Amino acid sequence: MTATAAPSQPAARPPGAPLGPSLATQLHHTARCVRAVEQGHSLSEVMPQVAAELRPGVQALTFHALRHLGTVRALVALLVQRKPDAALHSLLCCALSLMLEDAEAGTSSGLHYAAHTVVNQAVDAARHDRSTARQAAFVNACLRRFLRERPVLLEAAMRQPEARWNHPLWWIERLQRDHPGQWQAILVANNQPGPMTLRVNRRRIDRAVCQQALQAMGVASMPVGDDGLVLDAPQPVERLPGFAQGDCSVQDAAAQLAAGLLLAGRDWSPADRILDACAAPGGKTAHLLERADVGLLALDLDARRCERVTATLQRLGLAAEVRCADAARPQDWWDGRAFDAILLDAPCTASGIVRRHPDVRWLRRPTDVQQLVLVQRGLLEALWPLLKPGGRLLYATCSVFRAEGADQVQSFLERHTNAVHKPSPGHLLPGLAAVAGEFNDNPSGGYDGFFYTCIDKAAP
């Protein structure tokens, strides 16, 4: 999954420049976004509904609020006797998130406002919303009480694990079981924005040339992996040199590992066939084609997401067959010719990419894990017969939960005697290196959380 980092607080307004949206306006829209997440809607649905001129600031504020949501929920419960209605609750949460010191909350957002400014703007935001207009004085009272009693209230809130770690309790407990030595580091990393990483299109430009072009515009970067550059600060894609022409793409260093893992160990030709079974949005599809001249079939269940794959390939000057189909039902789309390699980037909880998608932790439910494990198992069983003997299946998820990674693969290997496990990264943890195994690389800012296993099919 690919995402750009959240924009930070806008720079100071140049003399004579038009006034931007007030903090009150942004808080109003931020509260609506947070409320939508709490009602079960993802930010990918909600954020496009925000007016374009407001979106950068609102996204930054929303990401910040969601990274502190456990803490501010606990604070609101301490500040009010009865839980307020949804609109008021969300506004209070968003305002309080801006009144927490980053160092104490474990994040570094770049959002810094004077406390009295937040109070005044939150009251204005309440007054200009019909659902909260009558409670503006209550907002003022709650926020000013927080300022008076801040140390005591924070100490009381932090006794709750959800407030301390800003994740649901079931999520914390699962990480404690799955990664007993790293669970705290994972939770801390999840509350840090991930670095912006580019994948340089080796068919069009040398990585060193791309790095020099970035340096010329004042953007420092560091090489990572075979084709990546980690930027020292996020940039709008429109500013990236050669982006529109297909010189580079935005893709985390962990996601960039897929192509090398699948293609390693053999020479490839246009006669070879690769299946990308769950291809959207197309980053790994494109990377495979940048690295090898092969015939590639890219599948996805969602027609709109297939359009994104096609658009990505067109921008990069690459070609593949893109089909809207269910990878778990080969009888609907397979022509009977076995594949030389299969990439299965399976649907998962996305528990490894929380630092880029801070809404994920609040949207998932404990039952989602087992439901997705069954989907992953069904895909593995459906696709394994489509692989040639001697071919390779790369199983990947952007999850840190063992049920979707190590445990899933162990179960598959036990069921299939012709499946040969090859050296693989295993579980990559957000901001950290691998849990165990041969993989020790660690780019600046670390990887997103991912799981990779290479499984070769033995000859009969």
C-alpha positions in Angstrom: 0.0 0.0 0.0 1.4 3.4 -0.9 0.7 6.7 0.7 2.3 10.2 0.9 3.2 11.5 4.3 0.8 14.0 5.9 1.6 17.6 5.2 2.9 19.5 8.2 1.7 22.9 9.4 1.7 25.5 6.7 4.6 28.0 6.6 4.2 31.6 7.6 2.1 33.7 5.2 4.2 35.9 2.9 3.4 39.7 3.1 0.4 40.5 0.9 -0.6 36.8 0.4 -4.3 36.0 0.9 -5.3 34.7 4.3 -5.6 30.9 4.5 -8.3 29.0 6.3 -8.6 29.7 10.0 -7.7 27.0 12.6 -11.4 27.1 13.6 -12.4 26.2 10.1 -9.9 23.4 9.9 -10.9 22.1 13.3 -14.5 22.0 12.2 -13.6 19.8 9.2 -11.0 17.8 11.2 -13.7 16.9 13.8 -16.0 15.7 11.0 -13.2 13.5 9.6 -12.4 12.0 13.1 -16.1 11.4 13.7 -16.4 9.6 10.4 -13.5 7.3 11.3 -15.2 6.5 14.7 -18.3 5.6 12.8 -16.4 3.1 10.6 -15.4 5.1 7.5 -11.8 5.1 6.3 -9.9 8.4 5.6 -9.5 7.3 2.0 -13.3 7.7 1.7 -13.6 10.8 3.8 -10.7 13.0 2.9 -11.6 13.5 -0.8 -14.9 15.1 0.4 -12.9 17.9 2.0 -12.5 21.0 -0.2 -9.2 21.0 -2.0 -8.0 24.3 -0.4 -8.6 22.9 3.1 -7.4 19.3 2.5 -3.7 19.7 3.3 -4.3 21.3 6.7 -7.2 19.2 7.6 -5.3 16.0 6.7 -2.4 17.1 8.9 -4.7 17.8 11.8 -6.7 14.6 11.3 -3.6 12.4 11.3 -2.4 14.2 14.5 -5.7 13.7 16.2 -5.9 10.0 15.3 -2.4 9.4 16.5 -3.5 10.7 19.9 -7.1 9.4 19.9 -6.6 7.0 22.8 -5.2 9.7 25.0 -7.8 12.4 24.2 -10.7 10.0 24.5 -9.5 9.2 28.1 -9.1 12.9 28.8 -12.6 13.7 27.6 -14.0 11.0 29.8 -12.2 12.6 32.8 -13.4 16.1 31.9 -17.1 15.4 31.4 -19.5 13.5 33.6 -21.4 12.0 30.6 -20.0 11.2 27.2 -21.1 14.1 24.9 -22.8 13.6 21.6 -20.5 12.5 18.7 -20.0 16.0 17.2 -19.0 17.6 20.4 -16.9 14.6 21.4 -14.9 14.7 18.2 -14.3 18.5 18.4 -13.0 18.2 22.0 -10.7 15.3 21.0 -9.3 17.3 18.1 -8.7 20.4 20.2 -7.1 18.4 23.1 -4.8 16.6 20.7 -3.2 20.0 19.8 -2.8 20.8 23.5 -0.6 17.8 24.2 3.2 18.2 24.1 4.6 16.0 21.3 7.4 14.6 23.5 5.0 13.4 26.1 2.6 11.9 23.6 5.4 10.1 21.7 5.0 11.8 18.4 6.6 14.6 16.4 4.0 16.2 14.1 5.3 19.6 13.4 1.9 21.0 14.6 2.5 23.7 17.3 -0.2 26.1 18.5 -0.3 28.2 21.6 -2.8 26.7 24.0 -5.0 29.9 24.2 -5.1 29.9 20.4 -6.5 26.4 20.4 -9.1 27.2 23.0 -10.3 30.3 21.2 -10.4 28.6 17.8 -12.1 25.5 19.1 -14.8 27.7 20.7 -15.2 29.5 17.3 -15.5 26.1 15.6 -18.2 25.1 18.0 -20.2 28.3 17.4 -20.1 27.8 13.6 -21.5 24.3 13.7 -25.3 23.9 14.3 -24.8 20.7 16.2 -22.4 22.3 18.7 -23.3 26.0 18.7 -25.2 25.9 22.0 -22.2 24.1 23.7 -19.5 26.6 22.8 -19.2 27.7 26.4 -19.0 24.1 27.5 -16.1 23.6 25.1 -14.4 26.7 26.5 -14.8 25.3 30.1 -13.5 21.9 29.3 -10.4 23.0 27.5 -9.5 25.6 30.2 -10.0 23.0 32.9 -7.5 20.8 31.0 -5.0 23.6 31.0 -5.4 24.2 34.8 -5.3 20.5 35.7 -3.1 19.2 32.9 -0.6 17.1 34.9 -3.2 15.4 37.1 -5.5 14.6 34.2 -2.7 13.3 32.0 -1.4 11.1 34.9 -4.9 9.6 35.4 -5.4 9.1 31.6 -2.1 7.3 31.1 -3.1 4.6 33.5 -5.2 3.2 30.7 -3.2 1.2 28.0 -5.3 2.6 25.2 -4.4 6.2 26.3 -0.7 5.3 26.9 -0.2 3.7 23.6 -3.0 5.2 21.4 -4.1 1.8 20.1 -7.1 -0.4 20.9 -6.5 -2.8 23.8 -7.0 -5.9 21.7 -4.3 -4.7 19.3 -1.8 -4.0 22.1 -2.4 -7.5 23.6 -2.0 -9.2 20.2 1.3 -7.4 19.7 2.5 -8.4 23.2 1.9 -12.1 22.2 3.3 -11.9 18.7 6.3 -9.7 19.4 7.1 -9.9 23.1 10.5 -8.2 22.7 9.4 -5.4 20.3 5.8 -4.6 21.0 6.5 -1.3 22.7 8.8 -0.2 19.9 6.2 -1.1 17.3 3.5 1.0 19.0 5.8 4.0 19.3 6.8 3.7 15.7 3.2 3.6 14.6 2.7 7.1 16.0 5.6 8.5 14.0 4.9 9.7 10.4 6.7 7.4 8.0 9.5 8.8 5.7 8.7 9.6 2.1 10.5 7.1 -0.1 10.8 7.1 -3.9 11.4 4.2 -6.2 13.5 5.2 -9.2 12.5 3.8 -12.5 15.7 2.1 -13.6 14.4 1.9 -17.2 14.3 5.7 -17.5 17.0 7.1 -15.2 19.9 6.2 -13.0 19.3 6.5 -9.3 22.3 8.8 -8.8 21.0 11.2 -11.4 17.6 11.3 -9.7 19.3 12.0 -6.4 21.3 14.8 -7.9 18.1 16.3 -9.4 16.5 16.3 -5.9 19.6 17.8 -4.4 19.5 20.6 -7.0 16.0 21.6 -5.7 17.1 21.5 -2.1 15.9 18.0 -1.2 18.4 15.7 0.4 17.9 11.9 0.1 19.6 8.6 1.0 19.7 5.5 -1.1 17.9 2.4 0.2 17.6 -1.0 -1.4 18.2 -1.5 -5.1 16.1 1.4 -6.4 15.0 3.5 -3.5 15.7 7.0 -2.2 14.5 8.1 1.3 13.8 11.9 1.3 14.7 14.0 4.3 11.3 15.7 4.1 8.0 14.9 2.3 7.4 16.7 -0.9 4.3 17.1 -3.1 4.6 14.7 -6.0 4.2 17.6 -8.4 7.5 18.9 -7.2 9.4 15.6 -7.8 11.7 15.9 -10.8 10.5 13.7 -13.6 7.5 12.3 -11.7 5.0 13.1 -14.4 7.3 11.6 -17.0 7.7 8.3 -15.0 11.2 8.7 -13.6 10.1 7.8 -10.1 7.2 6.7 -7.9 6.3 7.0 -4.2 6.7 3.6 -2.5 8.0 2.6 0.9 11.2 0.7 1.2 9.5 -2.4 2.5 7.1 -2.6 -0.5 10.1 -2.2 -2.8 11.5 -5.6 -1.6 8.8 -7.6 -3.5 10.3 -7.4 -7.0 13.8 -8.5 -6.0 12.5 -11.3 -3.9 10.2 -12.7 -6.6 12.7 -12.3 -9.5 15.9 -13.5 -7.7 17.7 -16.6 -8.9 16.9 -16.8 -12.6 17.1 -14.9 -15.9 13.8 -13.6 -17.2 12.5 -13.2 -20.8 9.2 -12.0 -22.4 8.1 -15.6 -22.7 8.0 -15.9 -18.9 4.7 -15.3 -17.2 4.1 -13.6 -13.9 0.8 -13.3 -12.0 0.3 -10.3 -9.7 -2.8 -11.6 -8.0 -3.9 -8.6 -5.9 -2.2 -5.8 -7.9 -3.9 -2.5 -7.0 -2.7 0.2 -6.7 0.0 -1.1 -8.9 3.3 -0.2 -7.3 4.7 -3.7 -7.1 3.3 -4.5 -10.5 5.2 -1.6 -12.0 8.4 -2.5 -10.1 8.4 -6.0 -11.5 8.1 -4.6 -15.0 10.8 -2.0 -14.4 13.1 -4.8 -13.3 12.3 -7.5 -15.9 10.9 -8.0 -19.5 8.1 -10.5 -18.8 4.5 -11.1 -19.6 2.5 -10.0 -16.6 -1.1 -10.5 -15.7 -2.3 -8.0 -13.0 -5.6 -8.9 -11.2 -7.8 -7.0 -8.8 -11.3 -7.5 -7.6 -12.2 -3.8 -7.8 -12.7 -2.2 -11.2 -11.8 1.3 -10.0 -8.6 0.0 -8.4 -7.8 -1.7 -11.7 -8.0 1.7 -13.4 -5.4 3.0 -10.9 -3.1 0.1 -11.9 -3.5 1.0 -15.6 -2.9 4.7 -14.9 0.3 3.9 -13.0 1.6 1.7 -15.8 0.8 4.4 -18.4 2.6 7.1 -16.4 5.7 4.8 -16.2 5.6 3.7 -19.8 5.0 0.0 -18.9 2.6 -2.6 -20.3 0.7 -5.5 -18.6 -2.6 -7.2 -19.0 -4.9 -5.7 -16.3 -8.1 -7.6 -15.5 -10.8 -7.1 -13.0 -11.2 -10.6 -11.5 -11.3 -12.5 -8.2 -7.9 -14.2 -7.8 -9.5 -16.8 -5.5 -11.7 -18.0 -8.5 -9.2 -19.0 -11.3 -12.0 -20.8 -13.1 -13.3 -17.4 -14.0 -10.1 -16.0 -15.6 -7.3 -18.5 -15.9 -6.4 -19.8 -19.4 -4.8 -23.0 -18.1 -1.2 -21.9 -18.7 0.9 -22.2 -15.6 2.8 -19.2 -14.3 6.6 -19.0 -13.8 6.1 -16.8 -10.7 3.2 -15.5 -8.6 3.1 -12.5 -6.3 0.3 -12.7 -3.7 0.1 -9.4 -1.8 -2.9 -10.6 0.1 -5.7 -8.6 1.7 -4.8 -8.1 5.4 -5.5 -5.9 8.4 -2.9 -3.4 7.2 -1.5 -3.4 10.8 2.0 -2.7 9.5 1.2 0.6 7.8 -0.5 2.4 10.7 2.1 5.2 10.6 0.9 6.2 7.1 -2.8 5.3 7.8 -3.5 6.2 11.4 -7.2 5.5 11.0 -6.5 1.7 10.5 -6.1 0.9 14.2 -9.4 2.5 15.0 -11.3 0.9 12.1 -10.2 -2.7 12.7 -12.0 -5.1 15.0 -10.5 -8.3 16.7 -12.7 -10.5 14.5 -11.2 -9.0 11.3 -8.0 -10.9 11.8 -9.4 -14.4 11.6 -11.7 -13.4 8.7 -8.8 -12.2 6.7 -6.7 -15.2 7.6 -9.4 -17.3 6.0 -9.3 -15.1 2.9 -5.5 -15.4 2.7 -5.7 -19.2 3.1 -8.3 -19.4 0.3 -6.1 -17.4 -2.1 -3.0 -19.5 -1.3 -4.9 -22.7 -2.0 -6.4 -21.3 -5.2 -3.2 -20.0 -6.7 -0.7 -22.7 -5.8 -1.9 -25.1 -8.5 -1.4 -22.3 -11.1 2.4 -22.2 -10.4 4.9 -24.2 -12.5 7.1 -26.8 -10.8 10.3 -24.9 -10.1 8.4 -21.6 -10.0 8.2 -19.2 -7.0 5.2 -17.8 -5.1 6.0 -14.7 -3.0 3.4 -14.3 -0.2 3.2 -10.8 1.2 1.1 -8.9 3.6 1.4 -5.4 5.1 0.7 -6.8 8.5 2.7 -7.4 11.7 0.3 -9.9 13.1 1.8 -13.5 13.0 -1.6 -15.0 12.2 -1.4 -13.2 8.8 2.3 -14.0 8.3 4.5 -16.6 9.9 1.6 -18.7 11.2 -0.2 -18.6 7.9 2.9 -19.7 6.0 3.7 -22.5 8.5 0.2 -23.9 8.1 0.5 -23.8 4.3 3.9 -25.6 4.3 2.4 -28.3 6.5 -0.4 -28.9 4.0 1.8 -28.9 0.9 4.7 -31.3 0.7 5.9 -29.8 -2.7 6.2 -26.3 -1.1 9.8 -25.4 -0.3 10.4 -22.4 2.0 13.3 -20.2 0.8 15.3 -17.6 2.8 13.0 -14.7 3.3 12.7 -11.5 5.3 9.8 -12.7 7.4 8.2 -10.1 9.6 9.5 -6.6 9.0 8.5 -4.3 11.8 7.6 -0.6 11.4 10.6 1.6 12.0 12.7 -1.5 12.8 14.5 -4.3 11.0 13.3 -7.9 10.7 12.4 -9.9 13.7 14.8 -12.7 12.8 16.5 -14.3 9.8 18.9 -13.1 7.2 17.4 -9.7 6.6 19.4 -6.9 8.4 19.1 -3.8 6.2 17.4 -0.9 7.9 16.8 2.4 6.0 16.5 5.8 7.6 13.2 5.9 9.4 12.8 2.1 9.1 10.4 0.1 7.0 6.7 -0.1 7.1 5.5 -3.3 8.7 5.5 -6.1 6.2 5.7 -9.8 5.9 7.5 -11.7 3.1 8.0 -15.4 2.4 9.3 -17.0 -0.7 7.9 -20.5 -1.5 9.3 -22.5 -4.4 7.3 -25.4 -5.9 9.4 -28.5 -6.0 9.5 -30.6 -9.2 7.3 -33.7 -9.0 
